Amino acid sequence: MTAAFPNSRRRLRAPKFALALPSMVWYAAFFVVPIALVVVYSFGTKDSSKLVPVDFSNPSTASYGAVFDETFFQVFRSTVRIAITATLLCLLIGLPVAYFAAFKASEKWRAIVLAAVVVPSFTSFLIRTVAWRIPLAPNGMFSKWLQDIGVVGENGIQILETAAAVQLAIVYNYLGFMILPLYVAFDRIDVRLREASKDLGAGRFATFFGVTLPLAGPGIAAGVLLTFIPMCGDYVTATVLGGAKGNMIGAMIASQFNQAQNWPLGSAMAVLMIGAVLLTLVVGAAIVWLTPKLMVLFEPLTQAWRRSRAARPRKVGTQPSSSSATADSVIHRALGVWMTLVLIFLFIPVALVFLHSFNRGNSFTIWSYAVSTKWWGELFDGAVFAQTALLFTAIVVVAVVARRVLKRRTQFGGGYTAWLVPSGLVLALVINGVITSWYANLFDFSGIGDAIRNSFMAAFGATVVAVALGGTAGVALARRPGAWSNAFMVVVFLILVTPEIMEAIALATWFPRIQNVPAVGYIFTDGWGPFNGGMNKLWVGQSMYASAVVTLIVRARLAGLDESLEQAAGDLGAPPGRAFRQITLPLIASAMIAGGLLSFALCLDNAVVSSLISEAGSTTFPVALLGATRSTIKPFWGVGAVSLFVVTMASLWFLVVILRRGGASAGNIAATLTGN
């Protein structure tokens, strides 16, 4: 009897990938298969009479031949040139900032610098892009000032709707995502290695290029991946600022699916874009791999120069230590000035959005030289807003006071009081919703109000999906790795690096194909309960990238924790389910909350996927704003942008608080924000 018992338990033991199985099914159904179908569509022909406008009766490569016409190829070359140039500029601009924050700034100032990078970087991508229409407007305030001082002619700045405007905005939009991984890489370098290099006689530049820069290689690679790949598929920047002269391949691909309904040609463009991106990355990796080997050829010359320099007699009375200190001071100040200028550059568009939301004029981009709150009054119902704000503030104040009072009592430990303020925030939202129904009555302007509500609803639903899938998959990767985990991590990596426009068109072409599938098709066509089919599509589309991010965060959290507690629970007879609920889940709770908050901020900002798969009744704020850019933008769009900005910053602040209470350093927080 006793011998049979372990055998039965062994037979009933779940496979190692059991917890990751929901993510496997989800990724297969909504990423792998749709992407594969895009490749298949590229070999079909256009047939507008069908729901899926592709005919496979005569497969051919004609779409690939059409791709290489002069118009497309010119846009393609321009896109690659803009992306490579912007990546190099982000690296050159961001590297001194990351270096200063990691090696020259104190712990306090390090956190301030990182916060100053994070705030504009995680402001809505679309809002930051639209904001550049303010200083670049030919009849704007900045343009008129340049005219007054004689820098530009009477026509003002002529940059909008050109490749130059796209280049500037792309560098700005992705600069923060280069700085953060670079900082993480510098922060992880053992300072003793740099000190040993200097002790052995290496100078500042030799130490930097021989020790610091090679050790920061993973951060440089991560920064390039986080910037170059999404730049190549950028759809928003070219649409908002590019015009005909600044078109990019992402916008051209989207137009083939939206306006032209030429899915085969759009699919061929997307496939070639992915191929070109991968080829560029391979060439870049080859250059990085060959550079050290080529430098070995010059090693004899380098050593000879060093020996001759060391043998050179020193002048009497020279004080190397004094000159070295002077040089260090100059470098420190130069890096500080550069960092300050970069941070000012990052905050200019954000500040302009705040300022122009109070513009008295009828245009968001043209300043009227008069301040007014009328656009705030047109968007929000003043009475409901005041009642909601007062009740919300009162509940949060009570939670803060209660936490301080209870912390003074010895019977209440930090674990009991740490969550009082976050719980107060949630309770304030619930009570406000029950008493005032603020979510239904807060907005006077129904169009923008509905778009903002849809944004929150889509982001919340996608976050729930992302945390559920990413949390369980992260646990499986950390605690039950096996042969399956390598293949699964490849899929996760592909989700993170695939240009967003590719994911968007894959889902946009996939949903029509499954609308006749029983149960599943009904959910994405008619919806369920109060949620229409478009909202369900948004949950799927926005959760893909977010769930991959949560997976990495939870996996990293568990990888740094000892398994002894979970093993002890199993040794004491606890079933796997109970051990997961009582041991593993509390260990990863902070990571899941952090991943959820980061997912919410990312989903709230989603514009590319949402613009291609949303439907009437599920239009989000970024999609509505993207449509509004085709005409004169009213200042109340700035009011809505500021509202979303405040919510996003609150989510990030909550995320930082949770990570800080878990003992995370500034470098760990930056790594979490970049998925490292």
C-alpha positions as CSV (number, residue, x, y, z in Angstrom):
1,M,0.0,0.0,0.0
2,T,2.7,2.4,0.9
3,A,4.7,1.5,-2.1
4,A,1.8,2.3,-4.4
5,F,1.2,5.7,-2.9
6,P,4.3,7.5,-4.3
7,N,3.7,5.9,-7.7
8,S,0.2,7.2,-7.9
9,R,1.4,10.7,-7.0
10,R,4.2,10.4,-9.6
11,R,1.6,9.5,-12.2
12,L,-0.6,12.5,-11.3
13,R,2.3,15.0,-11.3
14,A,1.7,17.8,-13.7
15,P,4.2,18.5,-16.4
16,K,6.8,21.2,-15.8
17,F,5.1,23.6,-18.2
18,A,1.6,23.3,-16.7
19,L,1.6,26.8,-15.2
20,A,2.8,28.2,-18.5
21,L,0.3,26.3,-20.6
22,P,-2.3,29.2,-20.6
23,S,0.4,31.5,-21.9
24,M,1.4,29.0,-24.5
25,V,-2.1,28.7,-25.8
26,W,-2.6,32.5,-25.7
27,Y,0.6,33.2,-27.6
28,A,0.0,30.5,-30.1
29,A,-3.5,31.7,-30.8
30,F,-2.9,35.4,-30.9
31,F,0.8,35.8,-31.9
32,V,2.4,32.8,-33.6
33,V,-0.5,31.9,-35.8
34,P,-1.5,35.5,-36.8
35,I,2.1,36.3,-37.6
36,A,2.4,33.1,-39.7
37,L,-0.8,34.1,-41.6
38,V,0.7,37.5,-42.5
39,V,3.5,35.6,-44.2
40,V,1.0,33.4,-46.0
41,Y,-1.1,36.4,-47.1
42,S,2.0,37.9,-48.8
43,F,1.8,35.1,-51.4
44,G,-1.9,35.7,-52.3
45,T,-3.6,38.3,-54.5
46,K,-6.0,41.1,-53.6
47,D,-9.8,40.2,-53.8
48,S,-11.9,43.0,-52.3
49,S,-15.1,40.9,-52.7
50,K,-14.2,38.7,-49.7
51,L,-14.3,39.4,-46.0
52,V,-10.7,38.5,-45.9
53,P,-9.6,40.2,-49.1
54,V,-7.0,37.7,-50.2
55,D,-7.3,35.1,-52.9
56,F,-5.1,32.0,-52.7
57,S,-6.3,30.3,-55.9
58,N,-3.2,31.4,-57.7
59,P,-0.3,31.9,-55.2
60,S,2.5,34.1,-56.4
61,T,5.3,36.4,-55.4
62,A,3.9,39.3,-57.3
63,S,3.4,41.3,-54.1
64,Y,7.1,41.1,-53.3
65,G,7.9,42.4,-56.8
66,A,5.5,45.3,-56.3
67,V,7.2,46.2,-53.1
68,F,10.4,47.1,-54.9
69,D,8.9,49.9,-56.9
70,E,10.6,53.3,-56.5
71,T,8.0,54.8,-54.1
72,F,8.2,52.0,-51.6
73,F,11.9,51.6,-51.8
74,Q,12.5,55.3,-51.2
75,V,10.3,55.2,-48.1
76,F,12.0,52.0,-47.0
77,R,15.5,53.5,-47.3
78,S,14.4,56.6,-45.5
79,T,12.9,54.5,-42.7
80,V,16.1,52.5,-42.2
81,R,18.2,55.7,-42.4
82,I,16.1,57.5,-39.8
83,A,16.1,54.5,-37.5
84,I,19.9,54.0,-37.7
85,T,20.6,57.7,-37.3
86,A,18.2,58.0,-34.3
87,T,19.6,55.0,-32.6
88,L,23.2,56.3,-32.9
89,L,22.0,59.8,-31.7
90,C,20.2,58.2,-28.7
91,L,23.3,56.3,-27.8
92,L,25.6,59.3,-28.1
93,I,23.2,61.6,-26.2
94,G,22.2,59.1,-23.6
95,L,25.5,57.4,-22.7
96,P,27.0,60.5,-20.9
97,V,23.7,60.9,-18.9
98,A,23.7,57.2,-17.8
99,Y,27.5,57.4,-17.0
100,F,27.0,60.5,-14.9
101,A,24.0,59.0,-13.0
102,A,25.9,55.7,-12.4
103,F,29.4,56.9,-11.4
104,K,29.3,60.6,-10.6
105,A,25.9,61.2,-8.8
106,S,25.2,60.3,-5.2
107,E,22.4,57.8,-4.4
108,K,19.9,60.6,-3.8
109,W,20.7,62.5,-7.0
110,R,20.8,59.2,-8.9
111,A,17.2,58.5,-8.0
112,I,16.2,62.1,-9.0
113,V,18.0,61.8,-12.4
114,L,16.3,58.4,-13.1
115,A,12.9,59.9,-12.1
116,A,13.5,62.8,-14.4
117,V,14.2,60.3,-17.3
118,V,11.3,58.1,-16.5
119,V,8.6,60.8,-16.2
120,P,8.8,62.0,-19.8
121,S,9.6,58.6,-21.2
122,F,6.5,57.0,-19.8
123,T,4.2,59.9,-20.7
124,S,1.9,58.8,-23.5
125,F,3.9,58.3,-26.7
126,L,1.2,59.9,-28.8
127,I,0.9,62.9,-26.5
128,R,4.7,63.5,-26.6
129,T,4.6,63.2,-30.4
130,V,1.7,65.6,-30.8
131,A,3.4,68.0,-28.4
132,W,6.2,68.6,-31.0
133,R,3.6,70.3,-33.2
134,I,3.7,73.2,-30.8
135,P,7.3,74.4,-31.1
136,L,7.5,73.3,-34.7
137,A,4.4,75.1,-35.9
138,P,5.3,77.8,-38.6
139,N,3.1,80.4,-36.9
140,G,3.7,79.2,-33.3
141,M,5.3,81.2,-30.5
142,F,8.7,79.6,-30.9
143,S,8.7,80.2,-34.6
144,K,7.8,83.9,-34.2
145,W,10.6,84.3,-31.6
146,L,13.1,82.9,-34.1
147,Q,11.7,85.3,-36.7
148,D,12.1,88.3,-34.3
149,I,15.8,87.5,-33.7
150,G,16.4,86.9,-37.4
151,V,17.2,83.2,-37.3
152,V,14.4,82.2,-39.7
153,G,12.6,84.0,-42.5
154,E,9.1,85.5,-42.6
155,N,7.6,82.0,-43.3
156,G,8.8,80.7,-39.9
157,I,10.0,77.2,-39.2
158,Q,9.4,74.9,-42.1
159,I,10.1,71.5,-40.4
160,L,6.6,70.1,-39.9
161,E,5.6,67.3,-42.4
162,T,9.2,66.6,-43.3
163,A,11.7,63.9,-42.4
164,A,13.5,66.3,-40.1
165,A,10.5,66.6,-37.8
166,V,10.2,62.8,-37.7
167,Q,13.9,62.4,-37.0
168,L,13.8,64.9,-34.1
169,A,10.6,63.4,-32.5
170,I,11.9,59.8,-32.8
171,V,15.1,60.7,-31.0
172,Y,13.1,62.4,-28.3
173,N,10.6,59.6,-28.0
174,Y,13.1,56.8,-27.6
175,L,16.0,58.6,-25.8
176,G,14.8,57.5,-22.3
177,F,14.6,53.9,-23.4
178,M,18.3,54.1,-24.3
179,I,19.3,55.8,-21.1
180,L,17.7,53.4,-18.7
181,P,19.3,50.1,-19.9
182,L,22.7,51.9,-20.2
183,Y,22.3,53.0,-16.6
184,V,21.5,49.5,-15.5
185,A,24.6,48.2,-17.3
186,F,26.8,50.8,-15.7
187,D,25.3,50.3,-12.3
188,R,26.1,46.5,-12.4
189,I,29.8,47.1,-13.1
190,D,32.0,46.2,-10.2
191,V,33.8,49.5,-9.3
192,R,36.9,47.5,-8.3
193,L,37.5,46.6,-11.9
194,R,37.7,50.3,-12.8
195,E,39.9,51.0,-9.8
196,A,42.2,48.1,-10.7
197,S,42.6,49.5,-14.2
198,K,43.6,52.9,-12.9
199,D,46.0,51.4,-10.4
200,L,47.7,49.5,-13.2
201,G,48.4,52.8,-14.9
202,A,45.6,53.1,-17.3
203,G,44.2,56.6,-17.9
204,R,40.6,57.7,-17.9
205,F,40.0,57.1,-21.6
206,A,41.9,53.8,-21.5
207,T,39.8,52.6,-18.5
208,F,36.6,53.8,-20.2
209,F,37.2,52.2,-23.6
210,G,39.1,49.1,-22.2
211,V,37.0,48.3,-19.1
212,T,33.8,50.3,-18.7
213,L,32.5,50.3,-22.2
214,P,33.0,46.5,-22.9
215,L,31.3,45.6,-19.6
216,A,28.4,47.9,-20.5
217,G,28.0,45.9,-23.8
218,P,24.8,44.1,-22.6
219,G,23.2,47.5,-21.8
220,I,24.1,48.9,-25.1
221,A,22.7,45.9,-26.9
222,A,19.5,46.2,-24.8
223,G,19.2,49.9,-25.6
224,V,19.6,49.2,-29.3
225,L,16.9,46.6,-29.3
226,L,14.6,48.8,-27.3
227,T,15.0,51.7,-29.7
228,F,16.0,50.5,-33.2
229,I,13.3,47.8,-33.7
230,P,10.3,49.9,-32.7
231,M,11.7,52.9,-34.6
232,C,11.6,50.8,-37.8
233,G,8.0,50.0,-37.3
234,D,7.0,53.4,-36.0
235,Y,3.5,54.4,-37.2
236,V,2.5,57.3,-34.9
237,T,5.4,59.7,-35.5
238,A,5.2,59.6,-39.2
239,T,1.4,59.9,-39.2
240,V,1.4,62.9,-36.8
241,L,4.5,64.8,-38.0
242,G,5.8,63.3,-41.2
243,G,3.2,64.1,-43.9
244,A,4.1,63.1,-47.5
245,K,7.8,64.1,-47.1
246,G,8.3,62.2,-43.8
247,N,6.5,59.0,-44.5
248,M,7.8,55.8,-42.9
249,I,7.3,52.2,-43.7
250,G,5.1,51.6,-40.7
251,A,2.5,54.1,-41.8
252,M,2.7,52.8,-45.4
253,I,2.0,49.2,-44.2
254,A,-1.0,50.4,-42.1
255,S,-2.4,52.3,-45.1
256,Q,-2.4,49.1,-47.2
257,F,-4.6,47.4,-44.6
258,N,-6.8,50.3,-43.7
259,Q,-7.4,52.4,-46.8
260,A,-6.2,50.3,-49.8
261,Q,-7.4,46.9,-48.4
262,N,-4.4,45.3,-50.2
263,W,-3.5,42.7,-47.6
264,P,-1.0,40.8,-49.8
265,L,1.0,43.9,-50.6
266,G,0.9,45.1,-47.0
267,S,1.9,41.7,-45.7
268,A,4.9,41.6,-48.2
269,M,5.9,45.0,-46.9
270,A,5.7,43.8,-43.3
271,V,7.7,40.6,-44.0
272,L,10.5,42.6,-45.8
273,M,10.5,45.1,-43.0
274,I,11.1,42.3,-40.5
275,G,13.8,40.9,-42.7
276,A,15.6,44.2,-43.1
277,V,15.5,44.8,-39.4
278,L,17.0,41.4,-38.6
279,L,19.6,41.9,-41.3
280,T,20.6,45.3,-39.9
281,L,20.9,43.8,-36.4
282,V,23.0,40.9,-37.7
283,V,25.3,43.4,-39.5
284,G,25.5,45.5,-36.4
285,A,26.3,42.4,-34.2
286,A,29.0,41.4,-36.7
287,I,30.6,44.8,-36.5
288,V,30.6,44.6,-32.7
289,W,32.0,41.1,-32.8
290,L,34.8,42.0,-35.3
291,T,35.9,45.3,-33.7
292,P,37.8,43.7,-30.7
293,K,39.4,41.2,-33.0
294,L,40.6,44.0,-35.4
295,M,41.8,46.0,-32.4
296,V,44.2,43.2,-31.5
297,L,46.0,43.9,-34.8
298,F,46.8,47.4,-33.4
299,E,47.8,46.1,-30.0
300,P,51.6,46.3,-30.7
301,L,51.3,49.9,-31.7
302,T,49.2,50.7,-28.6
303,Q,51.7,49.0,-26.3
304,A,54.7,50.8,-27.9
305,W,52.9,54.1,-27.5
306,R,52.2,53.4,-23.8
307,R,55.8,52.3,-23.2
308,S,57.2,55.5,-24.8
309,R,54.8,57.6,-22.8
310,A,55.8,55.9,-19.6
311,A,59.5,56.3,-20.4
312,R,59.1,60.0,-21.1
313,P,60.9,62.0,-18.4
314,R,58.5,64.1,-16.2
315,K,59.1,67.8,-15.8
316,V,60.4,68.9,-12.4
317,G,57.7,70.3,-10.2
318,T,54.7,68.8,-12.0
319,Q,52.0,67.6,-9.7
320,P,50.0,64.8,-11.5
321,S,47.6,64.4,-8.6
322,S,46.6,68.1,-8.9
323,S,46.2,68.0,-12.7
324,S,44.2,64.8,-12.4
325,A,41.9,66.4,-9.8
326,T,41.4,69.4,-12.1
327,A,40.6,67.1,-15.1
328,D,38.1,65.1,-13.0
329,S,36.4,68.3,-11.9
330,V,36.1,69.5,-15.5
331,I,34.7,66.2,-16.7
332,H,32.3,66.1,-13.8
333,R,31.0,69.5,-14.5
334,A,30.8,68.9,-18.3
335,L,28.8,65.7,-17.7
336,G,26.5,67.6,-15.3
337,V,25.8,70.3,-17.7
338,W,25.2,67.8,-20.5
339,M,22.8,65.9,-18.3
340,T,20.9,69.0,-17.4
341,L,20.5,70.0,-21.0
342,V,19.2,66.5,-21.9
343,L,16.7,66.5,-19.1
344,I,15.4,70.0,-20.1
345,F,15.1,68.6,-23.7
346,L,13.0,65.7,-22.3
347,F,10.7,67.9,-20.4
348,I,10.0,70.6,-23.0
349,P,7.1,68.8,-24.8
350,V,5.5,67.7,-21.4
351,A,5.6,71.2,-20.1
352,L,4.1,72.5,-23.3
353,V,1.2,70.1,-23.1
354,F,0.4,71.3,-19.6
355,L,0.7,75.0,-20.6
356,H,-1.5,74.6,-23.8
357,S,-4.2,72.8,-21.9
358,F,-4.9,76.2,-20.4
359,N,-4.8,78.0,-23.7
360,R,-7.7,80.4,-24.2
361,G,-7.5,80.1,-28.0
362,N,-9.2,77.5,-30.1
363,S,-6.0,75.7,-31.2
364,F,-3.9,73.4,-29.1
365,T,-0.7,74.0,-31.0
366,I,-0.9,77.9,-31.3
367,W,-0.5,79.8,-28.1
368,S,-3.0,82.7,-27.7
369,Y,-0.9,84.5,-25.0
370,A,-3.9,84.2,-22.6
371,V,-4.6,81.6,-19.9
372,S,-8.1,80.1,-19.3
373,T,-9.6,77.1,-17.7
374,K,-12.6,77.0,-20.1
375,W,-11.4,73.8,-21.8
376,W,-11.2,72.1,-18.5
377,G,-14.7,73.2,-17.8
378,E,-15.9,71.9,-21.1
379,L,-14.4,68.5,-20.6
380,F,-15.3,67.9,-16.9
381,D,-18.6,68.4,-15.0
382,G,-17.4,70.8,-12.3
383,A,-19.8,69.8,-9.6
384,V,-19.1,66.1,-10.0
385,F,-15.4,66.7,-10.3
386,A,-15.3,68.7,-7.0
387,Q,-17.4,66.2,-5.1
388,T,-15.3,63.3,-6.4
389,A,-12.0,65.1,-5.6
390,L,-13.0,66.0,-2.1
391,L,-14.3,62.5,-1.2
392,F,-11.2,60.9,-2.8
393,T,-8.8,63.2,-0.9
394,A,-10.6,62.7,2.4
395,I,-10.4,58.9,2.2
396,V,-6.7,59.0,1.2
397,V,-5.9,61.4,4.1
398,V,-7.6,59.0,6.5
399,A,-5.5,56.1,5.2
400,V,-2.2,58.1,5.5
401,V,-3.1,59.2,9.1
402,A,-4.1,55.7,10.1
403,R,-0.8,54.3,8.7
404,R,1.2,56.8,10.8
405,V,-0.8,56.1,13.9
406,L,-0.6,52.3,13.6
407,K,3.2,52.4,12.8
408,R,3.8,53.8,16.3
409,R,2.1,50.8,17.9
410,T,4.4,47.9,18.4
411,Q,1.8,45.3,17.7
412,F,1.4,46.5,14.1
413,G,4.4,45.6,12.0
414,G,5.4,47.1,8.7
415,G,3.7,44.3,6.8
416,Y,0.3,45.3,8.2
417,T,0.7,49.0,7.6
418,A,2.6,49.1,4.3
419,W,-0.6,48.5,2.3
420,L,-2.9,51.0,4.1
421,V,-2.3,53.9,1.7
422,P,-2.6,51.7,-1.5
423,S,-5.7,50.1,-0.1
424,G,-7.1,53.6,0.7
425,L,-6.5,54.6,-3.0
426,V,-8.5,51.6,-4.2
427,L,-11.2,52.1,-1.5
428,A,-11.5,55.8,-2.6
429,L,-12.1,54.7,-6.2
430,V,-14.7,52.1,-5.2
431,I,-16.6,54.4,-2.8
432,N,-16.6,57.3,-5.3
433,G,-17.9,55.0,-7.9
434,V,-20.7,53.7,-5.7
435,I,-21.8,57.2,-4.3
436,T,-21.1,59.6,-7.2
437,S,-20.9,57.3,-10.3
438,W,-18.0,59.6,-11.3
439,Y,-16.9,57.3,-14.1
440,A,-20.3,57.9,-15.9
441,N,-20.9,61.5,-15.0
442,L,-17.5,63.1,-14.8
443,F,-17.2,64.2,-18.4
444,D,-19.3,66.8,-20.1
445,F,-17.8,66.3,-23.5
446,S,-19.1,62.9,-24.4
447,G,-16.7,62.1,-27.3
448,I,-13.5,62.6,-25.3
449,G,-15.1,61.3,-22.1
450,D,-16.1,58.0,-23.8
451,A,-12.6,57.7,-25.3
452,I,-10.9,58.2,-21.8
453,R,-13.3,55.7,-20.2
454,N,-12.6,53.2,-23.0
455,S,-8.8,53.7,-22.4
456,F,-9.2,52.9,-18.7
457,M,-11.4,49.9,-19.4
458,A,-9.2,48.5,-22.0
459,A,-6.0,49.0,-20.0
460,F,-7.6,47.5,-16.8
461,G,-8.8,44.4,-18.7
462,A,-5.5,43.9,-20.5
463,T,-3.6,44.3,-17.2
464,V,-5.7,41.5,-15.6
465,V,-5.0,39.2,-18.5
466,A,-1.3,40.1,-18.5
467,V,-0.8,39.6,-14.8
468,A,-2.7,36.2,-14.8
469,L,-0.7,34.9,-17.8
470,G,2.7,36.5,-17.0
471,G,2.6,35.6,-13.3
472,T,2.0,31.9,-13.9
473,A,4.4,31.7,-16.8
474,G,7.1,33.5,-14.7
475,V,6.7,31.0,-11.9
476,A,7.0,28.1,-14.3
477,L,10.1,29.5,-15.9
478,A,11.8,30.1,-12.5
479,R,10.7,27.0,-10.6
480,R,10.0,24.3,-13.3
481,P,12.5,25.0,-16.1
482,G,13.1,22.3,-18.8
483,A,13.5,21.8,-22.5
484,W,10.2,23.7,-23.0
485,S,11.5,26.9,-21.3
486,N,14.0,27.8,-24.1
487,A,11.4,27.6,-26.8
488,F,9.0,29.6,-24.6
489,M,11.5,32.3,-23.9
490,V,12.2,32.6,-27.7
491,V,8.5,33.4,-28.1
492,V,8.5,35.9,-25.3
493,F,11.6,37.6,-26.7
494,L,9.9,37.7,-30.2
495,I,6.9,39.4,-28.7
496,L,9.1,42.0,-27.0
497,V,11.1,42.8,-30.1
498,T,8.6,42.5,-32.9
499,P,7.6,45.9,-34.3
500,E,4.2,46.9,-32.9
501,I,2.8,47.5,-36.3
502,M,3.5,43.9,-37.2
503,E,1.5,42.6,-34.2
504,A,-1.2,45.1,-35.0
505,I,-1.8,44.0,-38.6
506,A,-1.5,40.3,-37.6
507,L,-4.3,40.7,-35.1
508,A,-6.3,42.9,-37.5
509,T,-6.2,40.2,-40.1
510,W,-6.7,37.4,-37.6
511,F,-10.0,38.5,-36.0
512,P,-12.0,38.4,-39.2
513,R,-10.9,34.8,-39.7
514,I,-12.1,33.6,-36.4
515,Q,-15.4,35.4,-36.2
516,N,-17.3,32.3,-37.3
517,V,-15.5,30.0,-34.8
518,P,-18.2,28.9,-32.2
519,A,-18.0,30.8,-28.9
520,V,-14.7,32.5,-29.7
521,G,-16.1,34.3,-32.7
522,Y,-19.1,35.5,-30.8
523,I,-16.9,37.0,-28.1
524,F,-14.9,39.1,-30.6
525,T,-18.0,40.0,-32.7
526,D,-20.9,40.6,-30.3
527,G,-19.0,40.6,-27.1
528,W,-20.3,39.4,-23.7
529,G,-22.1,41.2,-20.9
530,P,-21.5,45.0,-21.0
531,F,-18.3,44.6,-23.1
532,N,-18.6,44.7,-26.9
533,G,-16.4,42.7,-29.3
534,G,-14.0,45.7,-29.9
535,M,-13.2,45.9,-26.2
536,N,-12.4,42.2,-26.1
537,K,-10.1,42.6,-29.1
538,L,-8.3,45.5,-27.3
539,W,-7.8,43.2,-24.2
540,V,-6.1,40.6,-26.4
541,G,-4.0,43.1,-28.4
542,Q,-2.8,45.2,-25.4
543,S,-2.1,42.2,-23.2
544,M,0.5,40.6,-25.6
545,Y,3.4,42.9,-24.8
546,A,2.3,43.5,-21.2
547,S,2.1,39.8,-20.4
548,A,5.7,39.3,-21.7
549,V,6.9,42.1,-19.5
550,V,5.1,40.6,-16.4
551,T,6.7,37.2,-17.2
552,L,10.2,38.6,-17.1
553,I,9.5,40.6,-13.9
554,V,8.1,37.6,-12.0
555,R,10.8,35.3,-13.3
556,A,13.5,37.7,-12.2
557,R,11.9,38.0,-8.7
558,L,11.7,34.3,-8.1
559,A,15.2,33.7,-9.5
560,G,16.6,35.8,-6.7
561,L,14.8,33.9,-4.0
562,D,15.7,30.6,-2.3
563,E,13.5,27.7,-3.0
564,S,13.9,26.2,0.5
565,L,10.5,27.5,1.7
566,E,8.6,25.9,-1.2
567,Q,10.6,22.7,-0.9
568,A,9.9,22.6,2.9
569,A,6.2,23.0,2.2
570,G,6.3,20.0,-0.1
571,D,8.3,17.9,2.4
572,L,5.6,18.6,5.0
573,G,3.0,17.2,2.7
574,A,1.5,20.4,1.3
575,P,-0.1,19.8,-2.1
576,P,1.4,21.8,-5.0
577,G,-1.7,24.0,-5.2
578,R,-1.6,24.9,-1.5
579,A,2.1,25.5,-1.6
580,F,1.6,27.9,-4.5
581,R,-1.2,29.8,-2.7
582,Q,0.5,30.0,0.7
583,I,4.2,30.2,-0.2
584,T,4.9,31.1,-3.8
585,L,2.1,33.6,-4.3
586,P,3.0,35.8,-1.4
587,L,6.7,35.8,-2.6
588,I,5.7,37.1,-6.0
589,A,2.9,39.4,-4.9
590,S,5.0,42.5,-5.1
591,A,6.4,41.5,-8.5
592,M,2.9,40.9,-9.9
593,I,1.7,44.2,-8.5
594,A,4.7,46.0,-10.0
595,G,4.2,44.2,-13.3
596,G,0.5,45.0,-13.2
597,L,1.1,48.7,-12.7
598,L,3.7,48.8,-15.4
599,S,1.3,46.9,-17.7
600,F,-1.5,49.4,-16.9
601,A,0.8,52.3,-17.8
602,L,1.9,50.7,-21.1
603,C,-1.7,49.6,-22.1
604,L,-3.1,53.1,-21.3
605,D,-0.6,54.5,-23.9
606,N,-1.2,51.9,-26.6
607,A,-2.0,53.6,-29.9
608,V,-0.7,51.4,-32.7
609,V,-2.5,48.1,-31.9
610,S,-5.6,49.9,-30.7
611,S,-5.9,52.0,-33.8
612,L,-6.0,48.9,-36.1
613,I,-8.3,46.6,-34.1
614,S,-10.6,49.0,-32.2
615,E,-14.2,49.4,-33.3
616,A,-17.1,51.8,-32.9
617,G,-17.9,52.0,-29.2
618,S,-14.4,50.9,-28.1
619,T,-12.3,53.8,-29.4
620,T,-9.6,54.7,-26.9
621,F,-8.2,58.2,-26.2
622,P,-4.9,57.6,-28.2
623,V,-7.0,56.4,-31.2
624,A,-9.3,59.4,-30.9
625,L,-6.4,61.8,-30.6
626,L,-4.7,60.2,-33.6
627,G,-7.8,60.9,-35.6
628,A,-8.0,64.5,-34.3
629,T,-4.5,65.3,-35.6
630,R,-5.9,65.3,-39.2
631,S,-7.5,68.6,-38.4
632,T,-7.1,71.5,-36.0
633,I,-6.5,70.1,-32.5
634,K,-8.6,71.7,-29.8
635,P,-7.1,72.4,-26.3
636,F,-9.4,70.0,-24.6
637,W,-7.3,67.2,-26.1
638,G,-4.5,68.7,-24.0
639,V,-6.8,68.5,-20.9
640,G,-7.5,64.8,-21.6
641,A,-3.7,64.2,-22.2
642,V,-2.9,65.8,-18.8
643,S,-5.5,63.6,-17.1
644,L,-4.0,60.5,-18.5
645,F,-0.5,61.7,-17.7
646,V,-1.5,62.1,-14.0
647,V,-2.9,58.6,-13.9
648,T,0.2,57.1,-15.6
649,M,2.5,58.9,-13.2
650,A,0.4,57.7,-10.2
651,S,0.8,54.1,-11.5
652,L,4.5,54.5,-11.8
653,W,4.8,56.1,-8.4
654,F,2.9,53.2,-6.9
655,L,5.2,50.9,-8.8
656,V,8.4,52.6,-7.4
657,V,7.0,52.5,-3.8
658,I,6.3,48.8,-4.1
659,L,9.8,48.1,-5.4
660,R,11.4,50.3,-2.9
661,R,9.6,48.5,0.0
662,G,10.9,45.3,-1.5
663,G,14.5,46.6,-1.1
664,A,15.0,47.4,-4.8
665,S,17.7,50.0,-5.6
666,A,17.5,52.6,-8.3
667,G,19.2,50.2,-10.7
668,N,16.7,47.5,-10.0
669,I,13.8,49.8,-10.6
670,A,15.4,51.0,-13.9
671,A,15.9,47.3,-14.9
672,T,12.2,46.5,-14.1
673,L,11.1,49.4,-16.3
674,T,13.1,48.2,-19.2
675,G,12.4,44.5,-18.7
676,N,16.0,43.6,-17.9
